Amino acid sequence: MDMKVQEVKLDGNKRRYLLLDDKGIPIITVAKYLKYLDNGEKSPNTQKTYCFLNYILNILAK
């Protein structure tokens, strides 16, 4: 499965990140955890790093 990390720009110059599958659909388990990080006021860089880490782990798992 091919994936990509997508940056989403929000109002107020805020950024969020999603991990998308090969059809452009967010991977739900990752999206839920990113929402948890966001609610805990973790930095956007933490969220971005988590997305890329999951992306890399998926590649290594193949």
N, CA, C and O atoms as CSV, one atom per row, in Angstrom:
chain,resi,resn,atom,element,x,y,z
A,1,MET,N,N,0.847,-1.173,0.000
A,1,MET,CA,C,0.000,0.000,0.000
A,1,MET,C,C,0.898,1.244,0.000
A,1,MET,O,O,1.760,1.397,0.866
A,2,ASP,N,N,0.693,2.100,-0.949
A,2,ASP,CA,C,1.407,3.375,-0.983
A,2,ASP,C,C,0.704,4.361,-0.054
A,2,ASP,O,O,-0.522,4.365,0.060
A,3,MET,N,N,1.492,5.184,0.597
A,3,MET,CA,C,0.932,6.183,1.500
A,3,MET,C,C,1.661,7.495,1.295
A,3,MET,O,O,2.733,7.547,0.691
A,4,LYS,N,N,1.053,8.558,1.815
A,4,LYS,CA,C,1.731,9.846,1.813
A,4,LYS,C,C,1.261,10.664,2.999
A,4,LYS,O,O,0.148,10.493,3.495
A,5,VAL,N,N,2.128,11.550,3.440
A,5,VAL,CA,C,1.795,12.472,4.523
A,5,VAL,C,C,1.275,13.751,3.885
A,5,VAL,O,O,1.935,14.345,3.032
A,6,GLN,N,N,0.082,14.169,4.306
A,6,GLN,CA,C,-0.559,15.355,3.745
A,6,GLN,C,C,-0.654,16.443,4.808
A,6,GLN,O,O,-1.163,16.216,5.906
A,7,GLU,N,N,-0.158,17.620,4.464
A,7,GLU,CA,C,-0.297,18.765,5.362
A,7,GLU,C,C,-1.637,19.433,5.079
A,7,GLU,O,O,-2.005,19.638,3.922
A,8,VAL,N,N,-2.362,19.770,6.142
A,8,VAL,CA,C,-3.643,20.465,6.033
A,8,VAL,C,C,-3.485,21.809,6.714
A,8,VAL,O,O,-3.145,21.879,7.895
A,9,LYS,N,N,-3.732,22.871,5.975
A,9,LYS,CA,C,-3.618,24.218,6.544
A,9,LYS,C,C,-4.987,24.673,7.032
A,9,LYS,O,O,-5.981,24.594,6.311
A,10,LEU,N,N,-5.015,25.149,8.271
A,10,LEU,CA,C,-6.247,25.598,8.908
A,10,LEU,C,C,-6.206,27.104,9.102
A,10,LEU,O,O,-5.188,27.748,8.850
A,11,ASP,N,N,-7.325,27.658,9.554
A,11,ASP,CA,C,-7.366,29.089,9.870
A,11,ASP,C,C,-6.345,29.423,10.951
A,11,ASP,O,O,-5.976,28.571,11.759
A,12,GLY,N,N,-5.905,30.648,10.952
A,12,GLY,CA,C,-4.982,31.102,11.987
A,12,GLY,C,C,-3.574,30.562,11.808
A,12,GLY,O,O,-2.819,30.465,12.775
A,13,ASN,N,N,-3.217,30.212,10.589
A,13,ASN,CA,C,-1.867,29.737,10.287
A,13,ASN,C,C,-1.521,28.423,10.980
A,13,ASN,O,O,-0.345,28.125,11.184
A,14,LYS,N,N,-2.531,27.634,11.344
A,14,LYS,CA,C,-2.303,26.348,11.991
A,14,LYS,C,C,-2.128,25.274,10.929
A,14,LYS,O,O,-2.673,25.370,9.829
A,15,ARG,N,N,-1.354,24.243,11.281
A,15,ARG,CA,C,-1.126,23.123,10.385
A,15,ARG,C,C,-1.448,21.819,11.097
A,15,ARG,O,O,-1.190,21.670,12.292
A,16,ARG,N,N,-2.011,20.887,10.358
A,16,ARG,CA,C,-2.247,19.540,10.855
A,16,ARG,C,C,-1.779,18.581,9.779
A,16,ARG,O,O,-1.602,18.977,8.627
A,17,TYR,N,N,-1.577,17.328,10.143
A,17,TYR,CA,C,-1.066,16.334,9.208
A,17,TYR,C,C,-1.924,15.088,9.244
A,17,TYR,O,O,-2.465,14.710,10.283
A,18,LEU,N,N,-2.035,14.455,8.077
A,18,LEU,CA,C,-2.759,13.203,7.941
A,18,LEU,C,C,-1.896,12.225,7.170
A,18,LEU,O,O,-1.108,12.626,6.313
A,19,LEU,N,N,-2.041,10.952,7.471
A,19,LEU,CA,C,-1.407,9.906,6.690
A,19,LEU,C,C,-2.483,9.322,5.797
A,19,LEU,O,O,-3.483,8.793,6.280
A,20,LEU,N,N,-2.272,9.421,4.476
A,20,LEU,CA,C,-3.260,8.976,3.494
A,20,LEU,C,C,-2.818,7.690,2.830
A,20,LEU,O,O,-1.628,7.469,2.601
A,21,ASP,N,N,-3.799,6.834,2.520
A,21,ASP,CA,C,-3.476,5.614,1.783
A,21,ASP,C,C,-3.358,5.918,0.294
A,21,ASP,O,O,-3.401,7.082,-0.106
A,22,ASP,N,N,-3.211,4.890,-0.521
A,22,ASP,CA,C,-3.004,5.087,-1.952
A,22,ASP,C,C,-4.219,5.653,-2.675
A,22,ASP,O,O,-4.106,6.093,-3.819
A,23,LYS,N,N,-5.382,5.647,-2.023
A,23,LYS,CA,C,-6.603,6.220,-2.611
A,23,LYS,C,C,-6.879,7.627,-2.087
A,23,LYS,O,O,-7.887,8.239,-2.442
A,24,GLY,N,N,-5.986,8.139,-1.243
A,24,GLY,CA,C,-6.164,9.472,-0.682
A,24,GLY,C,C,-7.072,9.520,0.528
A,24,GLY,O,O,-7.527,10.594,0.921
A,25,ILE,N,N,-7.340,8.374,1.121
A,25,ILE,CA,C,-8.217,8.282,2.293
A,25,ILE,C,C,-7.354,8.223,3.554
A,25,ILE,O,O,-6.394,7.455,3.614
A,26,PRO,N,N,-7.695,9.035,4.567
A,26,PRO,CA,C,-6.904,9.002,5.812
A,26,PRO,C,C,-6.931,7.619,6.460
A,26,PRO,O,O,-7.956,6.937,6.442
A,27,ILE,N,N,-5.819,7.220,7.021
A,27,ILE,CA,C,-5.745,5.973,7.775
A,27,ILE,C,C,-6.294,6.279,9.157
A,27,ILE,O,O,-5.714,7.054,9.917
A,28,ILE,N,N,-7.415,5.659,9.467
A,28,ILE,CA,C,-8.224,6.026,10.640
A,28,ILE,C,C,-7.459,5.895,11.953
A,28,ILE,O,O,-7.530,6.794,12.791
A,29,THR,N,N,-6.740,4.812,12.149
A,29,THR,CA,C,-6.054,4.631,13.437
A,29,THR,C,C,-5.020,5.729,13.662
A,29,THR,O,O,-4.863,6.217,14.781
A,30,VAL,N,N,-4.317,6.116,12.603
A,30,VAL,CA,C,-3.333,7.191,12.715
A,30,VAL,C,C,-4.044,8.524,12.937
A,30,VAL,O,O,-3.605,9.333,13.754
A,31,ALA,N,N,-5.141,8.756,12.210
A,31,ALA,CA,C,-5.898,10.003,12.345
A,31,ALA,C,C,-6.435,10.170,13.767
A,31,ALA,O,O,-6.422,11.274,14.311
A,32,LYS,N,N,-6.906,9.079,14.367
A,32,LYS,CA,C,-7.412,9.153,15.737
A,32,LYS,C,C,-6.299,9.516,16.722
A,32,LYS,O,O,-6.502,10.315,17.636
A,33,TYR,N,N,-5.131,8.922,16.525
A,33,TYR,CA,C,-4.021,9.242,17.417
A,33,TYR,C,C,-3.558,10.681,17.218
A,33,TYR,O,O,-3.220,11.363,18.186
A,34,LEU,N,N,-3.541,11.145,15.980
A,34,LEU,CA,C,-3.165,12.529,15.722
A,34,LEU,C,C,-4.160,13.493,16.365
A,34,LEU,O,O,-3.770,14.556,16.847
A,35,LYS,N,N,-5.429,13.131,16.374
A,35,LYS,CA,C,-6.443,13.953,17.040
A,35,LYS,C,C,-6.176,13.990,18.547
A,35,LYS,O,O,-6.328,15.029,19.189
A,36,TYR,N,N,-5.782,12.854,19.093
A,36,TYR,CA,C,-5.422,12.780,20.513
A,36,TYR,C,C,-4.242,13.717,20.802
A,36,TYR,O,O,-4.261,14.459,21.784
A,37,LEU,N,N,-3.217,13.679,19.942
A,37,LEU,CA,C,-2.071,14.570,20.122
A,37,LEU,C,C,-2.501,16.030,20.016
A,37,LEU,O,O,-2.040,16.875,20.783
A,38,ASP,N,N,-3.382,16.320,19.069
A,38,ASP,CA,C,-3.857,17.688,18.874
A,38,ASP,C,C,-4.643,18.174,20.092
A,38,ASP,O,O,-4.470,19.310,20.534
A,39,ASN,N,N,-5.498,17.318,20.625
A,39,ASN,CA,C,-6.271,17.681,21.819
A,39,ASN,C,C,-5.364,17.884,23.028
A,39,ASN,O,O,-5.688,18.654,23.933
A,40,GLY,N,N,-4.231,17.194,23.041
A,40,GLY,CA,C,-3.262,17.352,24.119
A,40,GLY,C,C,-2.322,18.520,23.874
A,40,GLY,O,O,-1.340,18.704,24.593
A,41,GLU,N,N,-2.633,19.303,22.856
A,41,GLU,CA,C,-1.868,20.504,22.501
A,41,GLU,C,C,-0.403,20.202,22.186
A,41,GLU,O,O,0.486,20.992,22.503
A,42,LYS,N,N,-0.164,19.050,21.559
A,42,LYS,CA,C,1.186,18.739,21.091
A,42,LYS,C,C,1.469,19.575,19.855
A,42,LYS,O,O,0.548,19.948,19.128
A,43,SER,N,N,2.721,19.865,19.618
A,43,SER,CA,C,3.088,20.741,18.510
A,43,SER,C,C,2.805,20.066,17.159
A,43,SER,O,O,2.801,18.839,17.055
A,44,PRO,N,N,2.571,20.878,16.141
A,44,PRO,CA,C,2.380,20.322,14.796
A,44,PRO,C,C,3.589,19.496,14.345
A,44,PRO,O,O,3.434,18.535,13.592
A,45,ASN,N,N,4.784,19.864,14.798
A,45,ASN,CA,C,5.971,19.080,14.430
A,45,ASN,C,C,5.919,17.675,15.013
A,45,ASN,O,O,6.376,16.728,14.373
A,46,THR,N,N,5.374,17.524,16.207
A,46,THR,CA,C,5.205,16.201,16.807
A,46,THR,C,C,4.250,15.378,15.959
A,46,THR,O,O,4.502,14.202,15.696
A,47,GLN,N,N,3.158,15.991,15.531
A,47,GLN,CA,C,2.176,15.294,14.698
A,47,GLN,C,C,2.783,14.905,13.352
A,47,GLN,O,O,2.560,13.798,12.861
A,48,LYS,N,N,3.539,15.806,12.768
A,48,LYS,CA,C,4.187,15.534,11.479
A,48,LYS,C,C,5.178,14.377,11.614
A,48,LYS,O,O,5.222,13.487,10.766
A,49,THR,N,N,5.967,14.398,12.681
A,49,THR,CA,C,6.942,13.330,12.918
A,49,THR,C,C,6.252,11.992,13.082
A,49,THR,O,O,6.729,10.985,12.557
A,50,TYR,N,N,5.144,11.958,13.796
A,50,TYR,CA,C,4.397,10.715,13.983
A,50,TYR,C,C,3.904,10.180,12.642
A,50,TYR,O,O,3.977,8.976,12.396
A,51,CYS,N,N,3.408,11.052,11.777
A,51,CYS,CA,C,2.953,10.636,10.443
A,51,CYS,C,C,4.088,10.010,9.653
A,51,CYS,O,O,3.937,8.926,9.089
A,52,PHE,N,N,5.227,10.694,9.613
A,52,PHE,CA,C,6.354,10.173,8.850
A,52,PHE,C,C,6.892,8.880,9.446
A,52,PHE,O,O,7.319,7.993,8.707
A,53,LEU,N,N,6.877,8.759,10.763
A,53,LEU,CA,C,7.322,7.530,11.401
A,53,LEU,C,C,6.433,6.362,10.983
A,53,LEU,O,O,6.942,5.286,10.668
A,54,ASN,N,N,5.124,6.552,10.976
A,54,ASN,CA,C,4.218,5.499,10.539
A,54,ASN,C,C,4.419,5.160,9.069
A,54,ASN,O,O,4.335,3.998,8.673
A,55,TYR,N,N,4.683,6.175,8.271
A,55,TYR,CA,C,4.948,5.975,6.852
A,55,TYR,C,C,6.194,5.103,6.667
A,55,TYR,O,O,6.177,4.142,5.897
A,56,ILE,N,N,7.255,5.439,7.366
A,56,ILE,CA,C,8.507,4.687,7.256
A,56,ILE,C,C,8.337,3.262,7.782
A,56,ILE,O,O,8.826,2.315,7.165
A,57,LEU,N,N,7.658,3.101,8.900
A,57,LEU,CA,C,7.437,1.763,9.444
A,57,LEU,C,C,6.642,0.888,8.487
A,57,LEU,O,O,6.879,-0.316,8.398
A,58,ASN,N,N,5.697,1.492,7.771
A,58,ASN,CA,C,4.922,0.729,6.794
A,58,ASN,C,C,5.818,0.258,5.654
A,58,ASN,O,O,5.685,-0.872,5.183
A,59,ILE,N,N,6.730,1.120,5.210
A,59,ILE,CA,C,7.655,0.743,4.134
A,59,ILE,C,C,8.565,-0.406,4.604
A,59,ILE,O,O,8.782,-1.368,3.868
A,60,LEU,N,N,9.085,-0.300,5.815
A,60,LEU,CA,C,9.969,-1.329,6.335
A,60,LEU,C,C,9.249,-2.653,6.554
A,60,LEU,O,O,9.870,-3.714,6.490
A,61,ALA,N,N,7.951,-2.602,6.811
A,61,ALA,CA,C,7.172,-3.816,7.062
A,61,ALA,C,C,6.947,-4.622,5.786
A,61,ALA,O,O,6.601,-5.802,5.847
A,62,LYS,N,N,7.142,-3.989,4.633
A,62,LYS,CA,C,6.901,-4.694,3.365
A,62,LYS,C,C,7.966,-5.665,3.063
A,62,LYS,O,O,7.914,-6.340,2.034
